[in-house]
Amino acid sequence: MKNQTSASLFGISRSNRNFADPYYWGKNQFNSAFPVALACYIRSKGLPLVYVTFKDTSHTEIADLDVGELFASNEPGEKLHFSFETQFAEFRKFVHDELPAIDLVVGVGDPVQQLRPIEIKLTTLPDNTTEGLAEDKYGSELVIRSATIRYMALSMAKAVELHRERVQEIFEPVFAKVRHWDGKIEMRPYVQPATAALETFLDEFKGSQKPLLMQPVWKTVGKSPLLAVNCLDIFVWSDFALSHLFLDSARNPRDDQSISRYGRVVLRLSRFLFEFAKTGRVYQAPIFDGMTFENQNDKEFAVSGTRTHDLMTCGRLTKPVITRDEIKHIILGGGQKYLSPERRFDAILYFATDLFEDSQ
């Protein structure tokens, strides 16, 4: 009789999720846990991740990133602790109000010592703006949520903790006279000066950037539901590099009579850094809940694959390093049987080819 193996994911031994329990294979849990296992598997092959860093205000730079650098520890996976949907306690000292949870906090030891907060975005390659292009032009859409920008701001605050006076010098000339931060008419003229000040900040302190967002990509054959042979890889964005997702659009707005989501991010992030520089602690709610400027607050913004391609372009975006045949080494113990994908009507019609046989 064969030994029965519990469902599990490669490299995840210590966690606040028990993957032997079918509950933790739900869509929301799987989409953040599988990327961690993928990173552990990539490390087991002796391969680096792809690191997207801030080069200057117009360009990113692509480099290798060891998985140990992402996790902030060279300890093997079985010694690391992966805590999902958790607060990164070190950042509490920077805020007055409740710190949001982030997708993943990596820790080590017993009791667990937290090491690194990581936001996770599992994305499809290509998206609907690039699926008709050549493979070397494919890109993935990125949807950025509020928690990402909050942790981006907190990570930057940590980076400049000893340089608050200089940070205040950068933003004081822009914001010294602001009285009503949530007023669209009052704040609209501040978008361009804030963008310029933020660019000065980013360029001056880019030497302190750190990994923040892990973006695994899964590649299909065009827009079909079939996985490409080389279908999985991981890109990691630094906290500073994420600014490239909104800086250009904030700098060149389509409508200068309103404040776009991209301009809103500039104002929110700049205000956070300005207030942190002055007092060392920030009230988040007035910034991330109050400064809506008539935009919905469900997400910060989205960026299409045509734009992310330019920021991420490299050989591994065209040919990811992990093949579809290797997925069985990442999802273990029959865990795939616990997956429960959304029942979408368009997907059901797509696969139910017999429904249309008589109409051909």
C-alpha positions as CSV (number, residue, x, y, z in Angstrom):
1,M,0.0,0.0,0.0
2,K,1.4,3.4,-1.0
3,N,2.1,6.0,1.7
4,Q,-0.5,8.7,1.8
5,T,1.1,12.1,1.5
6,S,-0.7,15.2,2.7
7,A,-1.3,18.0,0.2
8,S,1.5,20.6,0.5
9,L,3.5,23.2,-1.4
10,F,7.2,23.0,-2.1
11,G,9.4,24.7,0.5
12,I,6.6,25.7,2.8
13,S,7.0,23.8,6.1
14,R,6.3,26.5,8.7
15,S,3.4,28.7,8.1
16,N,0.2,30.1,9.6
17,R,-1.6,28.1,6.9
18,N,-1.9,24.3,7.0
19,F,-2.0,23.1,3.3
20,A,-3.2,19.7,4.4
21,D,-6.5,21.5,5.0
22,P,-8.6,21.9,1.7
23,Y,-9.7,25.4,2.9
24,Y,-6.2,26.8,2.2
25,W,-6.4,25.9,-1.4
26,G,-9.1,28.4,-2.1
27,K,-8.5,31.0,-4.8
28,N,-7.4,33.8,-2.5
29,Q,-5.1,31.6,-0.5
30,F,-3.6,29.7,-3.4
31,N,-2.8,32.9,-5.4
32,S,-0.5,34.1,-2.6
33,A,0.9,30.7,-1.4
34,F,1.8,29.2,-4.8
35,P,4.2,32.0,-5.6
36,V,6.1,31.4,-2.4
37,A,6.5,27.7,-3.3
38,L,7.5,28.7,-6.8
39,A,10.2,31.0,-5.3
40,C,11.5,28.2,-3.1
41,Y,11.5,25.8,-6.1
42,I,13.4,28.3,-8.3
43,R,16.0,28.6,-5.5
44,S,16.3,24.8,-5.3
45,K,17.4,24.9,-9.0
46,G,20.1,27.5,-8.2
47,L,18.4,30.2,-10.2
48,P,17.9,33.9,-9.3
49,L,14.6,35.8,-9.6
50,V,14.3,38.8,-11.9
51,Y,14.7,42.1,-10.0
52,V,13.1,45.3,-11.3
53,T,14.9,48.3,-9.7
54,F,14.7,52.1,-9.9
55,K,17.5,53.3,-12.2
56,D,16.4,56.9,-12.7
57,T,13.1,58.8,-13.0
58,S,12.6,57.5,-16.6
59,H,14.1,54.0,-16.5
60,T,14.1,50.8,-14.5
61,E,17.0,48.4,-14.4
62,I,16.8,44.6,-14.6
63,A,19.1,42.5,-12.4
64,D,19.3,39.1,-10.7
65,L,17.9,38.7,-7.2
66,D,18.8,35.7,-5.1
67,V,15.7,34.2,-3.4
68,G,17.6,34.6,-0.1
69,E,17.7,38.4,-0.7
70,L,14.0,38.5,-1.3
71,F,13.3,36.5,1.9
72,A,16.0,38.5,3.8
73,S,17.6,35.2,4.9
74,N,19.7,32.5,3.5
75,E,18.2,29.9,5.7
76,P,16.6,27.0,3.8
77,G,12.9,27.0,3.2
78,E,12.1,24.5,5.9
79,K,13.6,26.9,8.6
80,L,11.7,29.9,7.3
81,H,8.2,30.9,8.5
82,F,5.8,32.2,6.0
83,S,2.9,34.2,7.6
84,F,0.2,35.2,5.2
85,E,-2.1,38.2,5.6
86,T,0.0,39.5,8.5
87,Q,1.1,42.9,9.8
88,F,4.9,43.7,9.6
89,A,5.4,44.7,13.2
90,E,8.5,46.8,12.6
91,F,6.5,49.4,10.7
92,R,4.0,50.0,13.5
93,K,6.3,52.7,15.0
94,F,5.8,54.8,11.9
95,V,2.0,55.1,12.1
96,H,-0.6,56.3,14.7
97,D,-3.4,54.2,13.4
98,E,-3.9,50.5,12.5
99,L,-1.3,49.0,10.3
100,P,-2.8,47.0,7.4
101,A,-1.8,43.4,6.8
102,I,0.4,42.5,3.8
103,D,0.2,39.4,1.7
104,L,3.3,37.8,3.2
105,V,5.7,38.3,6.1
106,V,8.8,36.1,6.0
107,G,10.3,35.2,9.4
108,V,12.8,32.8,11.0
109,G,13.4,31.2,14.4
110,D,11.1,30.2,17.3
111,P,9.6,32.5,18.4
112,V,9.4,33.9,14.9
113,Q,11.5,37.0,14.1
114,Q,10.0,38.9,11.2
115,L,12.3,39.6,8.4
116,R,10.6,40.9,5.3
117,P,7.1,42.1,4.2
118,I,6.2,41.1,0.7
119,E,3.2,42.0,-1.5
120,I,2.3,39.3,-4.0
121,K,0.6,39.8,-7.4
122,L,0.1,36.6,-9.5
123,T,-0.3,37.8,-13.1
124,T,-1.1,36.4,-16.6
125,L,1.2,36.7,-19.6
126,P,0.0,38.0,-22.0
127,D,-2.8,40.3,-21.0
128,N,-5.6,41.5,-23.4
129,T,-3.6,44.5,-24.6
130,T,-0.6,42.4,-25.7
131,E,-2.0,39.0,-26.7
132,G,-2.1,39.9,-30.4
133,L,1.6,41.0,-30.4
134,A,4.8,39.0,-30.9
135,E,5.8,37.0,-27.9
136,D,8.7,39.3,-27.2
137,K,6.2,42.1,-26.7
138,Y,3.9,40.3,-24.2
139,G,3.2,42.0,-20.9
140,S,1.1,41.5,-17.8
141,E,-1.5,43.8,-16.3
142,L,-0.8,44.9,-12.8
143,V,-3.6,46.0,-10.5
144,I,-2.2,47.8,-7.4
145,R,-4.2,47.9,-4.2
146,S,-4.1,50.4,-1.4
147,A,-2.1,48.1,0.9
148,T,0.7,48.0,-1.6
149,I,1.1,51.8,-1.7
150,R,0.9,51.9,2.1
151,Y,3.7,49.4,2.5
152,M,5.6,51.2,-0.3
153,A,5.4,54.4,1.8
154,L,6.4,52.6,5.0
155,S,9.3,50.8,3.3
156,M,10.5,54.2,2.1
157,A,10.1,55.7,5.5
158,K,12.3,53.0,6.9
159,A,14.9,53.7,4.2
160,V,15.1,57.4,5.1
161,E,14.5,57.1,8.9
162,L,17.9,58.8,9.6
163,H,17.4,61.4,6.9
164,R,14.1,63.0,7.8
165,E,15.4,66.5,7.8
166,R,16.5,66.2,4.1
167,V,13.2,64.6,3.2
168,Q,11.4,67.5,4.7
169,E,13.6,69.9,2.7
170,I,12.4,68.2,-0.5
171,F,8.7,68.3,0.2
172,E,8.3,71.4,2.4
173,P,8.4,73.9,-0.5
174,V,5.5,72.0,-2.2
175,F,3.1,71.4,0.7
176,A,3.9,74.1,3.3
177,K,0.7,76.0,2.5
178,V,-1.8,73.1,2.0
179,R,-4.8,73.3,4.3
180,H,-7.4,71.0,2.8
181,W,-5.7,67.9,1.6
182,D,-8.9,66.2,0.4
183,G,-10.1,69.1,-1.8
184,K,-9.8,68.3,-5.5
185,I,-9.8,71.9,-6.6
186,E,-7.2,72.9,-4.1
187,M,-5.0,69.9,-4.6
188,R,-5.1,69.7,-8.4
189,P,-2.3,72.4,-8.9
190,Y,0.0,70.4,-6.6
191,V,0.2,67.2,-8.7
192,Q,3.0,68.4,-11.0
193,P,5.2,70.0,-8.2
194,A,4.6,66.9,-6.0
195,T,5.7,64.7,-8.9
196,A,8.9,66.7,-9.3
197,A,9.6,66.5,-5.6
198,L,8.9,62.8,-5.4
199,E,11.3,62.2,-8.4
200,T,14.0,64.2,-6.5
201,F,13.4,62.0,-3.4
202,L,13.5,58.8,-5.4
203,D,16.7,59.7,-7.3
204,E,18.4,60.9,-4.1
205,F,17.6,57.8,-2.0
206,K,17.5,55.0,-4.6
207,G,20.5,53.4,-3.0
208,S,18.3,52.3,-0.1
209,Q,15.6,50.6,-2.2
210,K,14.5,47.1,-1.1
211,P,12.4,44.2,-2.6
212,L,8.7,44.7,-1.9
213,L,6.4,43.2,-4.6
214,M,6.7,39.7,-5.9
215,Q,5.1,39.3,-9.3
216,P,4.9,35.7,-10.5
217,V,3.9,35.4,-14.2
218,W,2.1,32.4,-15.7
219,K,2.3,32.3,-19.5
220,T,-0.3,30.9,-21.9
221,V,-0.2,30.2,-25.6
222,G,-1.6,33.5,-26.8
223,K,-5.0,34.2,-25.2
224,S,-5.8,30.4,-25.0
225,P,-6.2,28.6,-21.7
226,L,-3.3,26.4,-22.5
227,L,0.0,26.9,-20.5
228,A,3.0,27.6,-22.6
229,V,5.9,25.1,-22.3
230,N,8.0,27.7,-20.4
231,C,5.2,29.1,-18.3
232,L,6.3,30.3,-14.9
233,D,8.7,32.9,-13.5
234,I,9.0,35.5,-10.8
235,F,9.7,39.2,-11.2
236,V,10.4,41.2,-8.0
237,W,9.8,45.0,-7.8
238,S,11.7,47.2,-5.4
239,D,9.7,49.7,-3.4
240,F,11.3,52.5,-5.4
241,A,10.8,50.8,-8.8
242,L,7.0,50.6,-8.2
243,S,6.9,54.4,-8.7
244,H,7.4,53.8,-12.4
245,L,3.9,52.3,-12.6
246,F,2.4,55.8,-12.0
247,L,5.0,58.5,-12.5
248,D,4.8,58.8,-16.2
249,S,1.0,59.0,-16.2
250,A,1.0,61.6,-13.4
251,R,3.6,63.6,-15.2
252,N,1.5,63.6,-18.4
253,P,-2.2,63.5,-17.4
254,R,-4.9,63.1,-20.0
255,D,-7.1,65.6,-18.3
256,D,-5.4,68.4,-16.4
257,Q,-8.8,69.5,-14.9
258,S,-9.1,66.5,-12.7
259,I,-6.8,64.3,-10.5
260,S,-6.3,60.8,-12.0
261,R,-5.6,57.7,-9.9
262,Y,-2.0,58.1,-10.8
263,G,-1.9,61.7,-9.7
264,R,-3.7,60.7,-6.5
265,V,-0.9,58.1,-5.7
266,V,1.7,60.8,-6.1
267,L,-0.1,63.1,-3.7
268,R,-0.8,60.4,-1.2
269,L,2.8,59.0,-1.2
270,S,4.3,62.5,-1.1
271,R,2.1,63.6,1.8
272,F,3.0,60.5,3.7
273,L,6.7,61.1,3.3
274,F,6.3,64.8,4.1
275,E,4.4,64.1,7.3
276,F,6.7,61.3,8.3
277,A,9.7,63.7,7.8
278,K,8.1,66.2,10.1
279,T,7.0,64.0,13.0
280,G,8.2,60.5,12.5
281,R,4.7,59.0,12.7
282,V,1.8,59.3,10.3
283,Y,-2.0,59.1,10.4
284,Q,-2.8,56.9,7.4
285,A,-6.6,57.2,7.3
286,P,-6.7,60.9,6.2
287,I,-4.3,60.0,3.4
288,F,-5.4,56.7,2.0
289,D,-9.1,56.9,3.0
290,G,-9.7,60.7,2.8
291,M,-7.8,61.8,-0.4
292,T,-10.1,60.2,-2.9
293,F,-10.6,63.2,-5.3
294,E,-13.8,61.6,-6.6
295,N,-12.1,58.4,-7.6
296,Q,-13.3,55.1,-6.2
297,N,-11.1,53.8,-3.5
298,D,-11.5,50.1,-4.4
299,K,-7.9,50.1,-5.8
300,E,-5.1,52.5,-6.4
301,F,-4.7,52.0,-10.1
302,A,-4.1,49.5,-12.9
303,V,-1.3,49.3,-15.5
304,S,-1.7,47.5,-18.8
305,G,0.8,45.0,-20.2
306,T,1.9,47.4,-22.9
307,R,3.3,49.6,-20.2
308,T,4.7,46.9,-17.8
309,H,6.4,45.2,-20.8
310,D,8.6,48.3,-21.2
311,L,9.5,48.3,-17.5
312,M,10.2,44.5,-17.3
313,T,11.5,43.6,-20.7
314,C,14.2,40.9,-20.6
315,G,14.7,37.4,-22.0
316,R,12.8,35.8,-19.1
317,L,9.7,37.8,-19.8
318,T,9.7,36.1,-23.2
319,K,10.8,32.7,-22.0
320,P,10.1,32.0,-18.3
321,V,12.5,29.6,-16.6
322,I,10.0,27.0,-15.2
323,T,8.2,24.6,-17.5
324,R,4.7,23.3,-17.1
325,D,6.1,19.8,-16.5
326,E,7.7,21.1,-13.3
327,I,4.5,22.2,-11.7
328,K,4.0,18.7,-10.3
329,H,7.2,19.3,-8.2
330,I,5.7,22.4,-6.7
331,I,2.2,21.3,-5.9
332,L,2.6,18.1,-3.9
333,G,0.5,15.4,-2.3
334,G,-2.4,15.8,-4.7
335,G,-3.0,19.4,-3.6
336,Q,-4.3,20.2,-7.1
337,K,-7.5,18.2,-6.3
338,Y,-8.4,20.8,-3.7
339,L,-8.3,23.7,-6.1
340,S,-11.7,25.2,-6.8
341,P,-11.6,27.7,-9.7
342,E,-14.3,30.2,-10.3
343,R,-17.2,28.9,-12.3
344,R,-17.4,31.6,-15.0
345,F,-20.1,31.4,-17.7
346,D,-17.7,32.4,-20.5
347,A,-15.2,29.7,-19.5
348,I,-17.9,27.0,-19.3
349,L,-19.2,28.0,-22.8
350,Y,-15.6,28.0,-24.2
351,F,-15.0,24.4,-23.1
352,A,-18.5,23.1,-23.9
353,T,-17.9,22.8,-27.6
354,D,-20.7,20.3,-28.0
355,L,-23.2,23.0,-27.4
356,F,-22.4,24.6,-30.8
357,E,-21.9,21.5,-33.0
358,D,-25.2,21.9,-34.9
359,S,-24.6,25.6,-35.6
360,Q,-21.4,25.1,-37.6
